[in-house]
Amino acid sequence: MANAARPLRRILGLGFGLAIAFGGTVGVGILRLPGTLAATLGDARLIVVFWLLGGIYALLGAVSVSELAAMQPRAGGFYVYARQAFGDGIGFVIGSSDWLNEVAALAYGVITAVTFLGALWPAANAYPRAAAILILAVFTALHWVGLKLGSTLTRIISLAVGLMLLVLIIACCRGAPVAAPDRSLPLTAASLPLLSLGMLAAVVTALRAVFVSYDGWYSPIYLAEENTEPGRTLPRAMIGGTIVLIALYVLINVAILHVVPLQLLAVSSLPAADAARVVLPEGGDILVTAISLVTVLSLVNAVMLMTPRILLAMGRDGLFLARAAEVSAGGTPRFALAISSGAAMALILSGSFDEIVALAAVLFLFNYISAYSALIVLRRRNPLAPRPYRAFGYPWSTGVVLGGCVLLLVAAIIEDPHTALVAAVLLAVCVPVYRGIKRRRPASVEFGG
C-alpha cells in the first residue's frame, strides 16, 4: 500500500542513466531531418557540420545542468532548480509547464506509435485512438508495478533502438550509392550569398531542427533521487549520453548521404526509408517502420518515467496535491502516474493534442532558460556550496547555451505569434493558481522571491 512517508528507491546507476538519456532523446526526427537539412543547407559537408554544432551545443547544456543535478539530486527535473534559485512561484510555473509538455509528448507519442504500428499491422488503423489509449494503458500498467521493471524496460528498449539504427548504418555504409545528376540546389544556404537574409534564414531553420533533435539529453535528472551515486553518475550519464548521441547522429547522416544523393535527399520526406530501400530492396521499408515504432515507444517509456516525478516533487513541496508524493512499495508514485496518464488519455480523446504539442514547442525553451539562469544565480548566491561536479568552461559555456535559448525563443515567437501568445497566457494563469495554493498551504518562499 502506498505511504506518503515512503522514500523513492535508490536502485538506479550509470547504465540506466545512459539508457534514459538515449531513449528520451532519439526520435523519429533523426530519420526525417537529413532531408530537411539537405533542402535547407544544400551541401553534404554543411549537414555533418551542423549536426556536430548541434551536438556541441547540447553538450554545453549537459555540462551546465550536470552541476545542478549533482548539487541537488532530487526528483522533479527542471522544477527543482527553478524553485531553489527563484522561489516557489517560479518553480510552480516551470513545473506546471514542464508537466504539460510531457503529457503532450505522451499523447503525441502513442498516436504516432499507432501510425507506425498500422503500417506493420493494418488492423491497428481501424480504431487509432483506442489503440493509442491501449498502448498508453500497457505502459502505465508496466510502470505501475515498480521502478525495477520500468528501469529494465528502459534499458531493453534503448538497446533495441541502438541496435536497429546500427543495422541501418552498416547496411548504408556497405551499399552502393544511387546515381544522380550533379547539380547545385537553389535557395539553400550553400547557394545563397554569404550573410544574406535568405542564407541566415536557412541557417536558423537548420539549427533549430538540429537543436530540437538533441532535446532529451537531460532525462536522467527527473529520477536523480533514485540514483545510487547521483554526484558521480548523473554528470556521466548526461555528458556521456550526449557524446553517444552526437556520434550516432553524425553516423546516420553520413550513412544516408553515402547512398542517397543530395539532390534526391532534398526532396525526400523520409530519407531513412529511401536509403533502406536502396540497400535492402526486399525489407527496407519494414526495417525503417520497425525502427520508427520502437523509437517512439522508447520515448513514450522514458516520458512515462519522468512525468509523474514532476508532480511528486511539487506535491512534496506543497505546490500540488499531497497524494502525488505517495510512493508505492515498488518505488512508483502511483497517484501522480495515474493523473499524468489520465491527462494524456484525455488529450487523445479530445483530439486537441496537436495544439498542445505546438504550445510545448515554445514552453520547453523556458525549461532550458530557467535551468541555465538558475546555475548563474546559485553560483553567485552560494559560491561555497558543495558541488560534486562543476560545469566545465563556466561562465562561458552556460552563457552560450543561455543566449542560444533566448534567441531560439525569440525566433519561435516571431514564427508563431499566436502560439506564443497562448503560452504567455498560460504562464500568466499560473500566477493566480499559485497564489490560491499558497493561501491554502503556506510555504516558506514567496512568488518569484
Legacy VTK file of the C-alpha trace (Angstrom):
# vtk DataFile Version 3.0
C-alpha trace
ASCII
DATASET POLYDATA
POINTS 449 float
0.000 0.000 0.000
1.281 3.496 -0.828
2.712 5.519 2.005
3.384 9.288 1.843
6.461 8.861 4.046
7.962 6.099 1.912
11.057 7.338 0.049
11.846 6.713 -3.581
14.016 3.652 -4.187
17.712 4.271 -4.845
18.402 1.460 -7.307
19.470 3.250 -10.496
23.023 3.510 -11.805
25.019 4.744 -14.761
23.612 2.124 -17.148
20.070 3.331 -16.590
21.154 6.974 -16.837
22.737 6.388 -20.231
19.712 4.361 -21.372
17.143 7.018 -20.480
19.314 9.843 -21.868
19.452 7.882 -25.128
15.854 6.652 -25.110
14.465 10.044 -24.112
16.264 11.830 -26.961
16.409 9.662 -30.082
13.206 10.211 -32.025
11.780 9.757 -35.484
13.140 13.212 -36.332
16.626 11.835 -36.927
15.159 9.592 -39.655
13.462 12.563 -41.357
15.768 15.545 -40.786
18.606 14.624 -43.182
16.181 15.541 -45.979
15.152 18.792 -44.295
18.764 19.822 -43.827
19.660 18.861 -47.381
16.888 21.123 -48.712
17.916 23.916 -46.338
21.705 23.754 -46.472
22.409 22.249 -49.892
25.805 20.791 -49.009
26.705 17.394 -47.526
29.626 18.789 -45.550
27.445 21.507 -44.045
24.890 18.908 -42.954
27.518 16.990 -40.965
28.954 20.221 -39.540
25.531 21.333 -38.337
24.927 18.017 -36.575
28.284 18.467 -34.866
27.452 22.055 -33.896
24.083 20.982 -32.503
25.786 18.215 -30.556
28.366 20.585 -29.091
25.562 22.950 -28.079
23.713 20.089 -26.369
26.965 19.027 -24.699
27.461 22.519 -23.243
23.914 22.323 -21.918
24.576 18.922 -20.380
27.723 20.261 -18.709
25.748 23.116 -17.121
22.771 21.045 -15.959
25.109 18.342 -14.614
26.317 20.776 -11.949
22.745 21.451 -10.828
21.827 17.752 -10.860
24.863 16.724 -8.796
24.290 19.618 -6.404
20.539 18.980 -5.987
19.881 15.256 -6.678
16.122 15.419 -6.148
13.244 14.087 -8.234
11.353 16.578 -10.365
13.630 17.788 -13.138
13.827 21.468 -14.028
11.246 22.366 -11.379
13.772 21.595 -8.638
16.386 24.062 -9.896
13.871 26.822 -10.660
12.370 26.579 -7.158
15.775 26.552 -5.469
17.049 29.574 -7.371
13.901 31.683 -7.780
11.396 30.504 -5.173
8.126 28.604 -5.040
6.322 30.778 -7.569
8.720 30.415 -10.485
9.193 26.785 -9.519
5.433 26.248 -9.784
5.312 27.886 -13.235
8.231 25.825 -14.573
6.914 22.607 -13.010
3.410 23.146 -14.404
4.574 23.989 -17.921
7.061 21.101 -17.908
4.379 18.660 -16.800
2.069 19.871 -19.580
4.908 19.425 -22.088
5.478 15.847 -21.007
1.776 14.966 -21.025
1.541 16.318 -24.581
4.581 14.226 -25.506
2.857 11.111 -24.139
-0.310 11.767 -26.150
1.571 12.612 -29.325
3.948 9.684 -28.857
1.307 6.974 -28.600
-0.697 8.410 -31.517
2.479 8.378 -33.616
3.219 4.815 -32.477
-0.201 3.728 -33.760
0.622 5.247 -37.156
3.759 3.110 -37.471
2.063 0.065 -35.952
-0.680 0.417 -38.570
1.903 0.196 -41.341
3.063 -3.147 -39.944
-0.354 -4.362 -38.759
-3.197 -2.677 -40.710
-5.833 -3.731 -38.192
-4.492 -1.090 -35.781
-5.710 1.630 -38.178
-9.361 0.741 -37.620
-9.557 2.427 -34.196
-6.464 4.649 -33.855
-7.493 6.458 -30.666
-8.481 3.208 -28.963
-5.151 1.670 -29.995
-3.279 4.723 -28.655
-5.077 4.510 -25.317
-4.338 0.771 -25.154
-0.605 1.404 -25.687
-0.674 4.109 -23.012
-2.522 1.785 -20.628
0.025 -1.007 -21.187
2.963 1.275 -20.364
1.082 2.675 -17.359
0.488 -0.860 -16.053
4.140 -1.808 -16.527
5.376 1.256 -14.645
2.661 0.802 -12.014
4.417 -2.417 -10.953
7.555 -0.620 -9.858
10.769 1.165 -10.724
12.776 -2.029 -11.205
10.558 -3.200 -14.066
10.415 0.299 -15.528
14.196 0.710 -15.479
14.714 -2.728 -17.034
12.236 -1.869 -19.780
14.138 1.362 -20.430
17.429 -0.495 -20.903
15.892 -3.118 -23.208
14.065 -0.656 -25.468
17.039 1.738 -25.688
19.321 -1.163 -26.604
16.860 -2.313 -29.267
16.727 1.185 -30.797
20.520 1.448 -30.837
20.990 -1.962 -32.463
18.366 -1.341 -35.142
19.921 2.008 -36.027
23.346 0.375 -36.224
21.933 -2.200 -38.664
20.685 0.647 -40.860
24.025 2.488 -40.639
26.091 -0.589 -41.530
23.779 -1.524 -44.402
24.019 2.004 -45.852
27.806 2.163 -45.495
28.135 -1.137 -47.381
25.616 -0.188 -50.062
26.288 1.302 -53.483
25.232 4.938 -53.938
22.406 5.855 -56.297
23.477 7.728 -59.408
22.078 11.241 -59.766
22.909 14.357 -61.782
25.455 16.593 -60.088
23.752 19.968 -59.760
23.541 22.622 -57.096
20.358 23.122 -55.093
18.800 26.590 -55.414
17.669 28.673 -52.432
19.865 26.825 -49.950
22.488 28.195 -47.575
25.276 26.900 -49.827
23.907 28.650 -52.929
22.824 31.990 -51.433
25.123 34.996 -50.882
27.040 34.956 -47.611
25.238 36.792 -44.778
22.180 37.439 -46.946
18.776 37.286 -45.264
17.910 34.126 -47.172
21.111 32.406 -46.105
20.655 33.440 -42.473
17.038 32.188 -42.505
18.183 28.833 -43.887
20.876 28.551 -41.210
18.440 29.384 -38.393
15.919 26.836 -39.701
18.568 24.121 -39.866
19.973 24.910 -36.413
16.530 24.865 -34.787
15.755 21.474 -36.323
19.064 20.036 -35.114
18.740 21.511 -31.608
15.254 20.029 -31.185
16.587 16.609 -32.262
19.052 16.676 -29.368
16.361 17.631 -26.845
16.082 14.952 -24.155
19.702 14.531 -23.002
18.596 15.807 -19.578
16.159 12.917 -18.976
18.158 11.424 -16.050
17.549 14.495 -13.846
13.896 13.570 -13.286
14.970 10.387 -11.472
18.019 11.867 -9.733
16.724 10.918 -6.295
16.587 7.259 -7.289
20.229 7.148 -8.332
22.697 5.331 -6.089
25.547 7.811 -6.668
23.972 10.931 -8.201
27.022 13.164 -7.697
29.098 10.907 -9.940
26.563 9.159 -12.126
24.281 11.982 -13.307
27.030 14.067 -14.953
28.453 10.934 -16.590
25.033 9.865 -17.829
24.143 13.227 -19.368
27.552 14.094 -20.778
28.330 10.525 -21.865
24.850 10.082 -23.296
25.163 13.296 -25.302
28.506 12.182 -26.747
26.927 8.875 -27.810
24.074 10.804 -29.442
26.478 13.050 -31.359
28.332 10.031 -32.719
25.094 8.260 -33.650
23.518 11.272 -35.355
26.631 12.019 -37.382
26.963 8.369 -38.429
23.316 8.187 -39.509
23.692 11.280 -41.666
26.971 10.104 -43.198
25.425 6.695 -43.914
22.325 8.151 -45.595
24.403 10.644 -47.583
26.535 7.735 -48.787
23.680 6.047 -50.637
21.171 8.853 -51.336
22.439 11.763 -53.464
21.919 15.241 -52.068
19.538 16.156 -54.894
17.227 13.242 -54.035
17.680 13.714 -50.308
16.435 17.308 -50.509
13.017 16.208 -51.808
12.638 13.173 -49.536
10.079 13.172 -46.716
11.684 10.140 -45.051
15.331 9.808 -46.157
15.977 6.802 -43.910
13.316 4.826 -45.765
14.739 5.850 -49.145
18.213 4.769 -48.021
16.873 1.470 -46.684
15.096 0.751 -49.972
18.401 1.175 -51.786
20.419 -1.201 -49.589
17.588 -3.573 -48.577
15.160 -3.698 -51.533
13.131 -6.548 -50.023
12.781 -5.285 -46.471
13.940 -1.673 -46.256
10.507 -0.178 -45.624
9.731 -2.705 -42.913
13.070 -2.072 -41.194
12.597 1.705 -41.078
8.974 1.369 -39.945
10.061 -1.002 -37.163
12.861 1.382 -36.141
10.388 4.267 -36.092
7.904 2.299 -33.967
10.463 1.154 -31.402
11.979 4.649 -31.272
8.604 6.236 -30.492
7.874 3.581 -27.854
11.269 4.327 -26.313
10.272 7.991 -25.976
6.876 7.068 -24.507
8.556 4.807 -21.963
11.065 7.491 -20.923
8.408 10.192 -20.607
6.229 7.816 -18.593
9.036 7.592 -16.030
9.743 11.326 -15.973
6.290 12.926 -15.894
4.913 11.609 -12.549
8.062 12.707 -10.733
7.343 16.349 -11.539
4.014 16.084 -9.706
5.672 14.080 -6.910
8.186 16.864 -6.288
5.526 19.587 -6.428
3.213 17.632 -4.126
6.010 17.076 -1.625
6.723 20.825 -1.587
3.083 21.753 -1.025
2.556 23.063 -4.563
0.247 20.238 -5.689
-1.956 17.551 -4.127
-0.169 15.853 -1.237
-1.169 12.420 -2.548
1.094 12.977 -5.558
4.058 12.490 -3.203
2.951 8.991 -2.231
5.281 6.197 -3.351
4.363 2.526 -3.663
6.488 -0.297 -2.277
7.849 -0.808 -5.781
9.035 2.783 -5.961
6.308 4.207 -8.228
4.461 7.468 -7.475
1.194 5.810 -8.487
-1.210 8.691 -7.892
0.998 11.032 -9.931
1.311 8.348 -12.621
-2.471 7.931 -12.776
-3.035 11.687 -13.131
-0.398 12.000 -15.856
-1.684 9.033 -17.855
-5.271 10.184 -17.422
-4.406 13.648 -18.720
-2.649 12.134 -21.757
-5.703 9.935 -22.449
-7.971 12.996 -22.223
-5.807 14.762 -24.818
-6.013 11.747 -27.125
-9.808 11.607 -26.850
-10.198 15.353 -27.322
-8.025 15.375 -30.427
-6.547 18.689 -29.282
-3.037 17.434 -28.604
-1.700 18.948 -31.847
-2.287 22.408 -30.385
-0.699 21.332 -27.106
2.345 19.977 -28.949
2.710 23.318 -30.762
2.471 25.025 -27.382
5.067 22.657 -25.918
7.478 23.631 -28.708
7.546 27.110 -27.158
7.270 26.207 -23.477
10.161 23.713 -23.430
12.599 26.567 -24.060
11.614 28.048 -20.697
12.946 24.888 -19.027
16.375 25.462 -20.504
16.370 29.194 -19.778
15.300 28.611 -16.167
17.995 25.959 -15.593
20.890 27.939 -17.063
19.736 31.070 -15.214
19.448 29.037 -12.001
23.060 27.895 -12.330
24.237 31.506 -12.635
22.103 32.630 -9.671
23.214 29.774 -7.417
26.871 30.283 -8.300
26.574 33.909 -7.165
24.319 33.292 -4.162
26.034 30.167 -2.791
29.590 30.118 -4.163
30.846 27.845 -1.380
28.026 25.280 -1.526
29.206 21.681 -2.119
29.332 20.909 -5.832
30.301 17.306 -6.647
30.597 18.404 -10.265
31.418 21.887 -11.565
30.391 22.949 -15.064
33.359 22.939 -17.422
34.026 26.344 -19.005
31.646 28.265 -16.743
30.509 31.044 -17.187
31.165 30.986 -20.948
29.690 27.543 -21.561
26.499 28.426 -19.683
26.343 31.867 -21.289
26.477 30.367 -24.787
23.585 27.959 -24.231
21.525 30.545 -22.345
21.974 33.080 -25.144
21.150 30.435 -27.740
17.903 29.512 -25.998
16.831 33.157 -25.757
17.448 33.580 -29.497
15.511 30.377 -30.248
12.623 31.644 -28.112
12.587 34.946 -29.993
12.606 33.049 -33.307
9.719 30.842 -32.126
7.683 33.918 -31.116
8.272 35.596 -34.486
7.438 32.409 -36.402
4.231 31.594 -34.498
2.982 34.625 -32.516
-0.423 33.023 -31.860
1.085 30.024 -30.042
3.493 32.355 -28.228
0.530 34.425 -27.009
-1.256 31.288 -25.776
1.951 30.276 -23.941
2.154 33.718 -22.322
-1.480 33.486 -21.194
-0.912 30.010 -19.781
2.121 31.165 -17.811
0.184 34.186 -16.572
-2.691 31.947 -15.404
-0.175 30.061 -13.255
0.216 33.162 -11.061
-3.308 33.270 -9.551
-3.376 29.466 -9.348
-0.140 29.559 -7.390
-1.429 32.280 -5.079
-4.534 30.207 -4.404
-2.338 27.248 -3.462
-0.256 29.496 -1.198
-3.331 30.686 0.652
-4.352 27.096 1.363
-0.841 25.782 2.043
1.540 28.483 3.225
5.110 27.852 2.082
8.400 29.444 3.035
9.176 31.220 -0.226
7.133 33.990 -1.830
6.275 34.109 -5.510
9.330 34.917 -7.566
11.416 35.508 -4.489
LINES 1 450
449 0 1 2 3 4 5 6 7 8 9 10 11 12 13 14 15 16 17 18 19 20 21 22 23 24 25 26 27 28 29 30 31 32 33 34 35 36 37 38 39 40 41 42 43 44 45 46 47 48 49 50 51 52 53 54 55 56 57 58 59 60 61 62 63 64 65 66 67 68 69 70 71 72 73 74 75 76 77 78 79 80 81 82 83 84 85 86 87 88 89 90 91 92 93 94 95 96 97 98 99 100 101 102 103 104 105 106 107 108 109 110 111 112 113 114 115 116 117 118 119 120 121 122 123 124 125 126 127 128 129 130 131 132 133 134 135 136 137 138 139 140 141 142 143 144 145 146 147 148 149 150 151 152 153 154 155 156 157 158 159 160 161 162 163 164 165 166 167 168 169 170 171 172 173 174 175 176 177 178 179 180 181 182 183 184 185 186 187 188 189 190 191 192 193 194 195 196 197 198 199 200 201 202 203 204 205 206 207 208 209 210 211 212 213 214 215 216 217 218 219 220 221 222 223 224 225 226 227 228 229 230 231 232 233 234 235 236 237 238 239 240 241 242 243 244 245 246 247 248 249 250 251 252 253 254 255 256 257 258 259 260 261 262 263 264 265 266 267 268 269 270 271 272 273 274 275 276 277 278 279 280 281 282 283 284 285 286 287 288 289 290 291 292 293 294 295 296 297 298 299 300 301 302 303 304 305 306 307 308 309 310 311 312 313 314 315 316 317 318 319 320 321 322 323 324 325 326 327 328 329 330 331 332 333 334 335 336 337 338 339 340 341 342 343 344 345 346 347 348 349 350 351 352 353 354 355 356 357 358 359 360 361 362 363 364 365 366 367 368 369 370 371 372 373 374 375 376 377 378 379 380 381 382 383 384 385 386 387 388 389 390 391 392 393 394 395 396 397 398 399 400 401 402 403 404 405 406 407 408 409 410 411 412 413 414 415 416 417 418 419 420 421 422 423 424 425 426 427 428 429 430 431 432 433 434 435 436 437 438 439 440 441 442 443 444 445 446 447 448
